[in-house]
Amino acid sequence: MTKFSVLILGSASASPTLNRNPTSQLVNINEQYYLIDCGEGTQSRLRAHKIKFQRLHHIFISHLHGDHYLGLIGLLQTMHLLGRTIDLHLYGPPQLKEIIDIHLKYSQSSLRYPLIFHPTQTNSSETIFENEQIEVSTLILNHRIPCTGFLFKEKNKPRKINPKAIAQHCVPKYAINGLKKGEDYIVFDTQKVIKNEELTLKPAKSRSYAFCSDTKYSQSIVPIITNVDLLYHEATFMQNEEKRAKETYHSTASQAAQVALEAKAKLLIIGHFSNRYLKLDGLLAEAKTIFENTELALENSIFEIEETQ
C-alpha cells in the first residue's frame, strides 16, 4: 500500500498570526515530497515535522502574493548552507525567477546546487511534471494576479499478481511484468492462452488531490477536478462578506463548498482564512450546509487518501 497524504503547514491569508502561518502544504506520495507554496514560517514548520530539506526535490508556487512565496528564498538559501548539491525543481510564474536572481545578485550570493526553473502560464491548464507514479497539472484560477492551482494525479496502477493462481498455473517469473501490464499468459509448450483476469487482481484506484489557491468562485475548474479524492479550496471569508470576497478575488466558505459539490469531490478542506476570524467554526458550519464532508485545513493536520479497489 502506497502513501498519499497532505500535511498542512500554513492556512492563514495575507499575514501570519500567532496560531496560523501563511499558505504552505507538503504532499507525500509514496515517500516522495512535493512542497506547494512557501509562505513565511515554512522552514520552521518543516523542521517541526522533522522533514529533511534534502528530501524536497519539487516546489510549486501558485502566484506572487507574498503570503504564498516569501518563505521561499530563505528555504533556498538554507538548503545551500546545509550543503545541498542535488537538483531542485521549482515551478511558478515566470517573474519568480527574476525575483530570485535579483536577490542572489544584490546579496552577492549563489547556490551550490542546480535550481531548475519551470515557468507556469495561465492561458490553459498543462502538465508541468510527471514521473512513473504521478502527473501534476495546473489549474487556471481567477485571482487579482496570475494564479494557478495544482492537480496531483496518480497514474493508472499495474494489475496485482494473484499468487495462488500463479502457482497453480506454474507461471514463470519472466511473464510477471507482462501480466501486470494486462497481458495474457501463453504457455510456451502448448500455446494455451490463460486470460490475464485469471492470474491477476484489479489494481487499486488511482488517487488525486486538487489544490485551489487564491481565487474568485469559478466553475471553470470543475470539469478538470471532477471526482477528485481530496480538494483544497480557499475560503477566505464567510458568505456575509461575499462582496468583499468578490472585490479581493477570493472565495467564501459557501462558494468553496459549491465547487466541491459540483466537482463531486470525496472530501473538501478549506483554508486561507482571513485574520478577522479568530474562531473558524462559522466557516466550517457554513461550508457543511452545502457540502457535508468538509474539514478545516488547520496547521499540522494530515489528510490521508486511502487506497481503495
N, C-alpha and C positions, 0 to 999 in steps of 0.2 A: 504494500500500500504506500503510495507516494503522498507527500505532504503538499498542501496548497493552503496557505494562510496569509492573512493581512494583519500586521501589527500597527496600531495607531500610535504615532509618535507625537502628533500635534493636531489640534482640532479647532484652534481659535481663528478668528478673522482679524485682519488688519494689524493688530499688535498683540504681543503676549500679555498674559495676566499671571497672577501667582499660581493659578491652577491649570491654565491652558496655554500651550505653546502654539505658534503658527503651524500651518499645514505641513505635515510630512508623514509618509507611510512606508512601511517595509513589507514588500511582498516576498514570501518564501515559497518557491516551487521546487519541491524535491531537493531542499537544502541549497538551492541557488537563490541568492538575494538580489532583489531589484528595488532600488530606492525611488519613490515617487515624491517629488517636491522636497525642498530642503529649507524650510523656514528657520529663523533664529532658534537656537537650542537643540537642533537636530543632533549635533555631535554628542551632547551630554545625554540625550535620550538613548542614543545608540549605545553609549558606554554603560548606562544604567541597565540595559538589557544584555550586556556582555556580547554585543555584536562586534566582531573584529572588522575594522575598516578594510583590511586587506581582502576580505571576502566580498566586498562590493565591487562589481565589475560593470554595472549598468545603472545610470542615474537618469531619471526622466523629469524634466521641468515643464510644467504646464504653461506658464506665462511669466511675464516680467514685472508683476507686482511684488514688492519686497517681501511680503509675508509668505511667499512661495519659493524664494530663492536666496534670500540674504544670508542664509547659513552655508551656502554652497562654497564660496571662496575660502572660508575658514576650514571647511572639511577638506577641500583640495590641498590646502597648504599643510594641514595636519598629516595627511597621507604622505606628502613629500617629506616632512620631518621624521616620520616613522620609517623612512627608508623604502617606500614603495618603489618597485621597478616595473611591475606588470601593467599592461594596458588598462586604461579606464575609458569606458564609452559613455559619452554624455549626449543626451537627446533634448533639444529645446529650440526656442525661437532663434533665428539667425543672429540677432543682436546680442545674444548671450555670449557668444564667442568674443565679440568686441569688448564687452564688459570685463571678461576675464583677462583678455590681452592687455587692456588698459591698466588693470590692477597690477598685473605682473610687470608691465613696463615701468610704471611710476613707483613701484616698491622695489624696483631693481631686483626682481626675483625670477626664478624659473623653476619648473617642475622637473624632477629627475625621472619621472615616468611619462610614457606617451599618453596624452589626453586626446582621444579621438572624438571629434565633434560631429554630430549628425543633426543638421538643421531640420526643424519641422516646418510645415507650411499649413495654412488654414484655408486653402481653397477646397480641398476634399480630403476625406479620410484616406490613409495609406498605411501599409505595413512598414514599420520602421525597424523591426528586429524580429528575427526568428532563429531558432535552432532546432535540434531534433525533437524537443519536447513541446515548445510553445511558439506562438507568434504574438507580437504586440502591435496593435494598430492605433492610430489616432482617432479621436472623436472631435469633430469640429463644434465648438461651443460658441455661445453668443454673449461675449463679455465686452467690457469697455475698451479693452485692447485685445489683440490676437491671443487666443487661448485654445488649448487642446486638452481633451481628456485622453485617457489611455484604456484600451481594452486588451486584457490578457486572456488568451485562449489556449488551452491545451490542444495539441494536435490529436488526431484520431490515434487511439492506442492499439497496439498489436493484440491479436486474439490470445487468450490464455491457453496454455497446454493442459490437456486433461491427462494426468499421469497414469491413471488406471487404463484408459483407452490406448495410450502409447505403449504400455507394457503388453496389453492384450494382443495388439497387432504387431508387436515387435518392430516398431518404427525406429529406424537408426537415427543417430544424432544429426547426421548431415541434413536430414529433412526438416528439422525443427524450425529453422528460420523461415522456411517457405510456408510452414503451417501457420506461423504467427502472422504472416502476411495475407493469409486467407487462401493459400493454395491447397489443392487436394494432394493426397499422397498416392503415388503409383508404385505398387510393389514391383521390385526390379525383376524377379524371376517370372512372374505370371502376368505382369502388366495390369493386374487388377487395380481399379481405382477405388480408394477409400475416401469418401467425402470429408471435407475439412470439418464439417459440423460434428462428425463422429469422433474426431480426435481433439477438438478444442472447445473452449468455453467462450462465451461472449466477453469482450473486454469491458473494463469499467468505463463509464461515460466520461467524456472529456468535460473538464470544468472551466469556468470562466469568471472573470472579475472585471467590472467596469468602474473606472474612476472618473467621475464627472466633477471637475474642478469648478472654478467660479463661472457662473452662467446665469442668464435670464432663463425663465421657464421656456423650454422649447421642445416640441415634439419631433424635431428633425432627427434626433439621435435614436429614437425609439426603434426603427427598423434594424439598426445596427446592433443594438444591445438586447433585442428580444430574446427572452428565455435565459438571460444571464443568471448565473447562480448567486452572485453577490454583487450588489450595486451600491456604490458610494455616490451620494449626490449632495452637493452643498445645500444647506438650509440656514442661511444667514439670519433670516427674520421669521417671525410669526405672521399669520395671514393679515392681522390688523395693520401691518406695516407693508402691505403689498405695494403701495405707491412708492415707498422708499426703496423697496427691492427693485422695482422697475427702473427707477431713476439711477440706481447704482449698478444695474446689470447683475443683480443677484436673484436668488430664489427664496421662496418661503418654504416652510416645512410641508404645507399642503401641496405646493407645486412639486416638490421633490417626490412626495408620495404618489402624486398623479402620474409622474413619469414611470415610477416603479410599477404602478398598476397597469399602465398601457404597455409596458415592456414585458409584463408577466414575469418579473424578477422573482427569484426564490426568497431573497432576503434583501432588505434595504437598510443601509446605515447612513445616518445623516450627521453632518459636521459643518465646520467653518462658521461657528456660532458667533453672533455679534456679542461684543462685550457688555451690551446692555442687559443681557440675560445672565444673572448670577446663578439662577437655577434653570435647569433645562427641561423640567418636567412638562411644561406647557408645550414646548416644541415637539416633544415625543408624543404627547397625547394628541396634538393636532394632526401629526402625520398618521397616527394609528387610526384615526377616524376614516381615513381613505385607504390606507394600506396597513393592515394589522401587523404584518410581520416586519416591523421596523424596530431598529435599535439605535442607540446613540453611539457615535464614533468617539468614545472617550479615550483620553490618554491611557496608554498601557493595555487597552483592550486588544485581544487577539480573536480574530474571526476565522474559524477553520471551515474550509469547504471539504466535506467528506466525500470519499469515493463511493459511488453507487453504480449498480449494474444497469 
